[in-house]
Amino acid sequence: ETGVTQSPTHLIKTRGQQVTLRCSSQSGHNTVSWYQQALGQGPQFIFQYYREEENGRGNFPPRFSGLQFPNYSSELNVNALELDDSALYLCASSWGTSVDTQYFGPGTRLTVL
Amino acid sequence: AQTVTQSQPEMSVQEAETVTLSCTYDTSESDYYLFWYKQPPSRQMILVIRQEAYKQQNATENRFSVNFQKAAKSFSLKISDSQLGDAAMYFCAYRSPRDDKIIFGKGTRLHILP
């Protein structure tokens, strides 16, 4: 069974640029959730995708957007990067949108200069 | 809105001893789910234990157990026979069955002293 994977591991961007982060869900999972974890904080929910459609969103502006593909992998896109976007971005996969346990990937560390 | 509070930013425990991490939460819901996640330096968030609010029995997973006090909205994690590999950030988390997001506390960094 393949776990959740994310790419890239680290990324450095400058303010105003755009970034795409990728996540491959665990085998058999059809739901992906994205979280932002600022340094020294707990993760904060960005949004969730279920069967290729957004299925819930946290308090993040529209410049945070996502996609889910037919194979249930997912992308997180952030436009017009700001310094405060520097964080660890985690994705988690699960089966369904109920309270099934979410399994997390190792994260992508994004630094915005 | 639901909130999760972890009042201990850091804790230390001697190897082989027992330690308890505290967590309180606030919600108006009667049905919900609580979790403890562990995040080692590798950054990967690992589920330690899960508790359904409708269950009165406290969840247990090997050396890890919880003390779930629903009326007090308290959900503490007890680690018995602490091992060096237990050193990590521990996050308490809440999930409503009507929502898709997990709400995390700010975490407690646990140090294991050899």
Interface residues (C-beta under 8 A of the other chain):
Chain A: S33 Y35 G40 Q41 G42 P43 Q44 F45 Q48 N55 G56 G58 L88 L90 A92 T97 S98 V99 T101 Q102 Y103 F104 G105 P106 G107 R109
Chain B: V4 Y33 Y37 S42 R43 Q44 M45 I46 L47 R50 F91 A93 R95 P97 D99 D100 K101 I102 I103 F104 G105 K106 G107
